[in-house]
Amino acid sequence: MSYDVIVIGGGPSGATAANDLARAGCDVAFLDRAGRIKPCGGAIPPRLIEDFSIPEDQLVAHIQTARMISPTQRAVDIPIENGFVGMVDREHFDEFLRKRAVENGATRLTGTYLRLERDAGGTHVIYRDKATGAEMRLATKLVIGADGARSNVAKAEVPGGDKIPYVIAYHEIIKAPQASNSYDPGRCDVIYDGKISPDFYGWVFPHGDQCSVGMGTGIDGIDLKQATADLRAQAGLAGCETIRREGAPIPLRPMDRWDNGRDVVLAGDAAGVVAPSSGEGIYYAMVGGRVAATAAQATLASGRASKLKLARKMFMKEHGTVFKVLRSMQDAYYKSDERRERFVSLCHDVDVQKLTFEAYMNKKLVSARPLAHIKIGFKNVRHLMGFVPPEYV
């Protein structure tokens, strides 16, 4: 059996790449390990819903408010104006994307990726079939590596693929409690508290009749399960039934190179495309899958492997500036509880709220309202230089 493209990984990035390629008429297969559910808050912005034609029945909740909570438990509620943030359950959402790719003509393979081999006959994907345990060998012209933050494809095939920095995310899916003063099924809580996470944040994200509670950290030695237990106790969720527990690495920055100049291009977490500061990954993973599919089509059409570079070029042209801004914000405000306290103070500012969510919902920086940008910049300087107390609003 021979394919134009084989996609390694069937998460949002891999499934999107396979779907786009199948719709374009390519002979494509994707290889997925059945049963794996990635820990994820599950938030998707309106632009994702529109760009990738996500049906309403995939949304398990509609979020109208984001609450930022400081180390001293100060909270600021940020209303999401002119829309909502959709929530998905990755167990069902990822499977929806995989099934859609199959319906559009992609071949689904279930098993574990082992390696690539090359000979006079071309490039071959070697994997272990889940049903039979047999080692399988498939010929392909191109490979898209969409196999996660510690991608085996990236490690073996792309320079720098073994050096991606990452944090470890852990969450527990629990049975959601009744609505109360401390829990709102239409509100996402983001907890900036060094006792929960010394370098990232914790979260309580409603999923309809379930809820995701978790945290992330890049610091060795942190007990993720204990930190999540502490977060549940702090949020009044300790007594809720635990449905499942999941953990996985989340990359911290896009790789400098996404292709091997020959027959492999990376996508999604394998390419490092998770937004700094927020840790948002679903939208960027699916965009990563789309640009990888575009680069693969250009390579197949032209016969020029240099076209594989289009994937990173297209992605960074649209999203590179946003990633730089978010990285600067994380570096400035996540380093201590004193800085996190200041960050929540900034979130009280109405201009900060509006510009932040306009950028999140539309996935681009807001260039309008220059006076608002100047005012926010001035407040940033005063906080970072220590000219005002941390709790100053």
SVG drawing of the C-alpha trace seen along z (x, -y; Angstrom):
<svg xmlns="http://www.w3.org/2000/svg" viewBox="-27 -58 46 68">
<polyline fill="none" stroke="black" stroke-width="0.4" points="0.0,0.0 1.3,-3.4 0.1,-6.9 0.8,-10.5 1.0,-11.5 0.9,-9.6 0.1,-11.7 1.5,-10.4 -1.0,-11.4 -4.7,-11.7 -5.3,-14.6 -6.7,-17.9 -3.6,-18.8 -3.2,-15.4 -6.9,-14.9 -7.1,-18.4 -4.2,-17.7 -5.6,-14.4 -9.1,-16.0 -7.7,-18.8 -5.6,-16.5 -8.4,-14.1 -10.7,-16.9 -8.0,-18.1 -8.0,-14.7 -4.8,-13.3 -4.4,-9.7 -3.8,-10.1 -3.7,-7.9 -3.4,-8.9 -2.0,-6.8 -3.5,-7.1 -3.0,-5.4 -6.5,-4.6 -7.6,-5.4 -5.3,-8.4 -7.0,-11.5 -4.8,-14.6 -5.3,-16.7 -6.8,-20.0 -9.0,-22.7 -11.0,-22.4 -11.5,-26.0 -12.0,-26.9 -12.5,-30.5 -15.2,-31.6 -12.6,-31.8 -11.8,-28.1 -15.5,-27.2 -15.9,-29.2 -12.6,-28.4 -12.9,-24.6 -16.7,-24.3 -17.3,-22.8 -21.0,-21.9 -22.8,-23.2 -23.3,-19.6 -19.5,-19.4 -19.7,-22.2 -20.3,-21.0 -20.5,-24.5 -20.7,-28.2 -18.4,-30.4 -19.5,-34.0 -17.0,-35.0 -13.4,-34.5 -12.3,-34.9 -8.7,-35.7 -7.7,-34.8 -4.5,-36.2 -2.2,-34.6 -4.1,-36.5 -7.4,-35.3 -8.4,-38.6 -10.7,-37.9 -11.6,-39.9 -14.4,-38.7 -13.9,-39.5 -17.1,-39.4 -16.8,-38.0 -18.6,-40.5 -20.2,-39.9 -19.8,-36.1 -18.7,-33.2 -15.8,-30.8 -16.8,-27.2 -15.8,-24.2 -15.1,-20.8 -14.4,-17.4 -11.3,-16.1 -12.5,-12.5 -15.3,-13.2 -14.0,-16.2 -10.8,-14.5 -12.9,-11.5 -15.3,-13.7 -12.3,-15.2 -10.9,-11.8 -14.3,-10.5 -14.8,-13.5 -11.4,-12.9 -12.4,-9.3 -15.8,-10.5 -13.9,-12.8 -11.7,-10.0 -8.7,-9.6 -7.6,-6.1 -7.5,-5.5 -4.8,-3.3 -4.6,-2.3 -1.3,-1.5 2.1,-2.8 4.6,-4.7 8.0,-3.0 10.3,-4.7 10.8,-5.8 12.9,-3.8 14.2,-4.9 15.5,-2.8 15.4,-2.7 11.6,-2.4 11.2,-5.6 10.1,-6.5 8.3,-4.0 6.4,-4.4 6.9,-1.5 4.3,-1.0 2.9,1.7 -0.7,2.5 -2.8,2.4 -5.2,5.2 -2.6,7.8 0.6,6.6 2.3,7.1 4.9,4.7 3.5,2.9 5.4,1.1 3.7,-1.5 5.2,-3.5 4.5,-7.2 5.8,-10.3 5.6,-12.6 5.1,-12.3 3.4,-14.8 4.6,-14.4 1.7,-15.4 2.6,-13.1 2.7,-15.5 5.1,-17.5 7.7,-14.8 7.3,-13.8 9.3,-10.7 9.1,-12.0 10.6,-15.3 13.4,-13.7 14.5,-11.4 13.9,-13.5 14.1,-17.3 17.0,-19.2 16.3,-20.5 13.3,-18.1 14.9,-16.6 15.3,-19.9 11.8,-21.3 11.2,-22.9 7.9,-22.0 5.7,-22.1 3.8,-19.2 0.0,-19.6 -2.2,-17.5 -5.9,-17.7 -8.8,-15.7 -12.2,-15.5 -14.7,-15.6 -18.5,-15.5 -19.6,-19.1 -21.3,-20.4 -24.4,-22.5 -24.0,-26.2 -23.0,-28.2 -21.1,-31.4 -17.8,-29.5 -18.7,-27.5 -20.4,-28.9 -21.0,-26.6 -20.6,-29.6 -17.3,-30.8 -13.7,-29.7 -11.5,-30.3 -7.8,-30.9 -5.7,-30.7 -2.4,-32.5 -1.0,-31.2 2.5,-29.9 1.2,-27.4 -0.7,-25.8 1.8,-26.4 5.1,-28.3 5.6,-29.1 2.2,-28.6 -1.3,-28.6 -4.2,-26.4 -7.7,-26.2 -11.3,-25.2 -13.0,-24.9 -16.7,-23.8 -17.5,-21.1 -21.3,-20.9 -22.0,-18.1 -18.3,-17.6 -15.4,-20.0 -11.7,-20.1 -9.5,-21.0 -5.8,-21.1 -2.5,-22.9 0.9,-22.9 4.5,-23.4 7.9,-23.1 9.7,-22.8 10.9,-19.3 9.8,-17.9 6.4,-19.5 3.7,-17.0 1.1,-17.7 -1.6,-15.5 -1.2,-17.2 -1.3,-20.6 -4.5,-19.7 -5.9,-18.3 -5.1,-21.6 -6.7,-23.5 -9.9,-21.4 -10.0,-22.0 -9.5,-25.7 -12.3,-25.8 -14.7,-23.8 -14.5,-20.8 -12.7,-18.3 -15.9,-16.2 -16.8,-15.9 -16.5,-12.5 -13.4,-12.1 -14.1,-10.6 -10.6,-10.4 -7.0,-11.7 -4.7,-12.7 -1.2,-14.2 1.0,-15.2 3.7,-17.6 2.9,-21.0 5.6,-22.7 6.7,-26.2 7.7,-27.7 7.5,-27.0 10.5,-25.1 12.9,-27.0 12.5,-24.4 9.5,-22.2 10.8,-20.1 13.8,-18.0 14.1,-19.4 13.2,-16.1 10.0,-14.3 8.9,-15.3 7.0,-18.3 5.8,-18.8 2.4,-20.1 0.7,-21.0 2.5,-20.2 5.2,-18.4 6.1,-21.8 5.8,-23.5 2.7,-25.6 1.1,-26.1 0.5,-29.8 2.8,-31.1 1.1,-32.5 -2.3,-30.9 -1.2,-27.4 -3.9,-27.5 -3.3,-24.7 -6.3,-23.4 -6.7,-26.3 -3.0,-26.6 -2.8,-22.8 -5.5,-22.8 -3.9,-25.8 -0.6,-23.9 -2.3,-20.8 -3.8,-23.0 -0.6,-24.8 1.3,-21.4 -1.4,-20.0 -1.0,-23.1 2.8,-22.7 2.4,-19.0 0.1,-19.8 2.6,-22.4 5.4,-19.8 3.5,-17.1 2.4,-19.5 5.9,-20.9 8.1,-18.0 10.2,-20.5 10.9,-19.5 11.7,-23.2 7.9,-23.8 7.7,-22.0 9.0,-25.3 5.7,-26.9 4.1,-25.4 6.2,-27.3 6.4,-30.4 2.6,-30.7 2.0,-30.0 4.5,-32.5 3.5,-35.2 0.0,-35.2 0.7,-34.2 4.4,-34.9 3.8,-38.4 1.1,-37.1 3.4,-34.4 6.1,-36.9 3.8,-39.2 2.4,-36.3 5.9,-35.1 7.0,-38.5 3.9,-38.6 4.6,-35.2 8.3,-36.1 7.3,-39.3 4.4,-38.2 4.7,-34.5 8.0,-34.5 6.8,-35.3 3.6,-35.7 4.3,-39.4 4.3,-39.6 1.2,-37.4 -0.6,-39.8 0.3,-42.7 -0.9,-40.8 -4.4,-40.3 -4.4,-44.0 -3.9,-44.8 -6.8,-42.5 -9.1,-44.9 -8.5,-47.5 -11.4,-47.6 -9.1,-48.3 -7.0,-45.3 -10.1,-43.1 -11.4,-44.3 -8.1,-44.1 -7.3,-40.7 -10.5,-39.0 -10.8,-40.7 -7.3,-39.3 -8.3,-35.9 -11.6,-35.6 -10.2,-36.7 -6.6,-35.4 -4.8,-38.6 -3.6,-41.7 -6.0,-44.6 -4.5,-47.7 -7.4,-50.0 -7.6,-52.3 -4.0,-53.5 -4.7,-55.5 -5.8,-52.3 -2.5,-50.6 -0.5,-53.6 -2.4,-53.6 -1.9,-49.8 1.8,-50.2 2.1,-52.9 0.4,-50.7 2.7,-47.8 5.8,-50.0 4.6,-51.2 3.9,-47.6 7.1,-46.1 9.3,-49.0 7.5,-48.6 6.2,-52.2 2.8,-51.0 1.9,-48.3 1.0,-44.8 -2.6,-45.1 -3.0,-48.5 -5.9,-48.6"/>
</svg>
